[in-house]
Amino acid sequence: MALATTNYLTPTGREEAWRFTPLNRLGGLHDSSVSLNDRISLTYQSLPSGVEISEVNASDLPSIATTDDQVNLRVRETVTQVLRLKIANNAELTEPIFLNRKVVGMAPEASRVLIHAGINSHATIVVENTGDAIIAEEIEIKLEAGANLRFITLQEWDSKAVHVARHHAILEKDSTFTSYVVTVGGSVVRILPTVEYRGPGTSADLCGLYFATDGQHLEHRVHVEHAVPNAKSRVNYKGALNGISARSVWIGDVFIKAAAQGTDTYELNRNLLLSDGARADSVPNLEIETGDIVGAGHASTTGRFDDEQLFYLSSRGIPAEEARRLVIRGFFAEIVSKLHLADVEERIMNRIDLELATVNS
């Protein structure tokens, strides 16, 4: 166990980056006076040829990205061993790599992971989070030239879990990064998916879904930084909220620097409110320093059920609750179907069905 010593200010909630977050529910992850366990809790069953996993001294593996996030800084100062996953150059992996985390116990912990996708490699990595945990996490992802990586994280936590994480991807020339963030559990989940472009011809597609019920606070803050010419990004997050105290926060920041001519970007967030009292905060932002771009746009919608959809289903003899379930499945299907993992897709949909039934019972 290590005690934080860095001289940075503990967030108070008045800072823009923290004003939506319930700090009193973070289990001390943001508080430098609270100790964190230094532990690697991710496990795996088997690895295909061309993939290596090792534990490396943190002092020998400095972070590849800058940050001013207080929880992220705490992770870096606490962790002594980093889990490093390396995909060999030109590796063509036909099956996904599964990393599993099931935490039982509520001692706050810190975890740091580095994923390195070699030149022209193709792979899918799935991170599964279950159990009750209080965890601060940093996952750094480096895509070398021509790499193609699908990165899926599943937050299927139990009801008491607290998860604060940053997923930072660095994209070299002609690489393609696709991220899926699925959050359907936990008490408080705050995830920062961020992308940094370092070479032209790169592309990032960031997708996410979340389902918040009574007492849950689910927060996703996306930041995409275009700093090189001729790069593309798409952001598409969907959320549903059911329960009087269900809460979600989505922040989408896209920054197009002056050198990023030819940028093509669009971000979208849609929220479906299923009950009175549920609240979804959605803030898309664009900052553009050059007019020489292909396109840049954003959209955000928050609303209730489409009554016409429900009427259509009800008129065909489908009970009201079953109609609601079908509409929600349809709402999420666009993203869930892209996972291309049948067992995972059905598991996520079943979890959403369960949460919906629990609140409505």
Secondary structure as the mmCIF struct_conf table of DSSP 4:
data_model
#
loop_
_struct_conf.conf_type_id
_struct_conf.id
_struct_conf.beg_label_comp_id
_struct_conf.beg_label_asym_id
_struct_conf.beg_label_seq_id
_struct_conf.end_label_comp_id
_struct_conf.end_label_asym_id
_struct_conf.end_label_seq_id
STRN STRN1 ALA A 2 ALA A 2
HELX_LH_PP_P HELX_LH_PP_P1 LEU A 9 PRO A 11
BEND BEND1 GLY A 13 GLY A 13
BEND BEND2 GLU A 15 GLU A 15
HELX_RH_3T_P HELX_RH_3T_P1 GLU A 16 TRP A 18
TURN_TY1_P TURN_TY1_P1 ARG A 19 PHE A 20
BEND BEND3 THR A 21 THR A 21
HELX_RH_3T_P HELX_RH_3T_P2 LEU A 23 ARG A 25
BEND BEND4 LEU A 26 LEU A 26
TURN_TY1_P TURN_TY1_P2 GLY A 27 HIS A 30
TURN_TY1_P TURN_TY1_P3 SER A 32 SER A 33
BEND BEND5 VAL A 34 VAL A 34
STRN STRN2 LEU A 36 LEU A 36
STRN STRN3 ASN A 37 ASP A 38
STRN STRN4 THR A 43 THR A 43
BEND BEND6 GLN A 45 GLN A 45
TURN_TY1_P TURN_TY1_P4 SER A 49 GLY A 50
STRN STRN5 VAL A 51 ASN A 57
HELX_RH_3T_P HELX_RH_3T_P3 ALA A 58 ASP A 60
BEND BEND7 LEU A 61 LEU A 61
BEND BEND8 ILE A 64 ALA A 65
HELX_RH_AL_P HELX_RH_AL_P1 GLN A 70 THR A 78
BEND BEND9 THR A 80 THR A 80
STRN STRN6 GLN A 81 ILE A 87
TURN_TY1_P TURN_TY1_P5 ASN A 89 ASN A 90
STRN STRN7 GLU A 92 GLU A 92
BEND BEND10 THR A 94 GLU A 95
HELX_LH_PP_P HELX_LH_PP_P2 PRO A 96 PRO A 96
STRN STRN8 ILE A 97 VAL A 103
BEND BEND11 GLY A 105 GLY A 105
STRN STRN9 GLU A 109 ALA A 117
HELX_LH_PP_P HELX_LH_PP_P3 GLY A 118 GLY A 118
TURN_TY1_P TURN_TY1_P6 ILE A 119 ASN A 120
STRN STRN10 HIS A 122 GLY A 131
STRN STRN11 ILE A 134 LEU A 143
TURN_TY1_P TURN_TY1_P7 ALA A 145 GLY A 146
STRN STRN12 ASN A 148 GLN A 155
TURN_TY1_P TURN_TY1_P8 SER A 159 LYS A 160
STRN STRN13 VAL A 162 LEU A 171
TURN_TY1_P TURN_TY1_P9 LYS A 173 ASP A 174
STRN STRN14 THR A 176 THR A 183
BEND BEND12 SER A 187 SER A 187
STRN STRN15 VAL A 188 TYR A 197
BEND BEND13 GLY A 199 GLY A 199
TURN_TY1_P TURN_TY1_P10 PRO A 200 GLY A 201
STRN STRN16 SER A 203 THR A 213
TURN_TY1_P TURN_TY1_P11 ASP A 214 GLY A 215
STRN STRN17 HIS A 217 HIS A 226
BEND BEND14 VAL A 228 ASN A 230
STRN STRN18 LYS A 232 ASN A 242
BEND BEND15 GLY A 243 GLY A 243
TURN_TY1_P TURN_TY1_P12 ILE A 244 SER A 245
STRN STRN19 ARG A 247 ILE A 256
TURN_TY1_P TURN_TY1_P13 ALA A 258 ALA A 259
TURN_TY1_P TURN_TY1_P14 GLN A 261 GLY A 262
STRN STRN20 ASP A 264 LEU A 273
BEND BEND16 SER A 275 SER A 275
TURN_TY1_P TURN_TY1_P15 ASP A 276 GLY A 277
STRN STRN21 ARG A 279 ILE A 288
BEND BEND17 GLU A 289 GLU A 289
BEND BEND18 GLY A 291 GLY A 291
BEND BEND19 VAL A 294 VAL A 294
STRN STRN22 GLY A 295 GLY A 303
HELX_RH_AL_P HELX_RH_AL_P2 ASP A 307 SER A 314
TURN_TY1_P TURN_TY1_P16 SER A 315 GLY A 317
HELX_RH_AL_P HELX_RH_AL_P3 ALA A 320 VAL A 336
HELX_RH_3T_P HELX_RH_3T_P4 SER A 337 LEU A 339
HELX_RH_AL_P HELX_RH_AL_P4 ALA A 342 ASN A 360
#
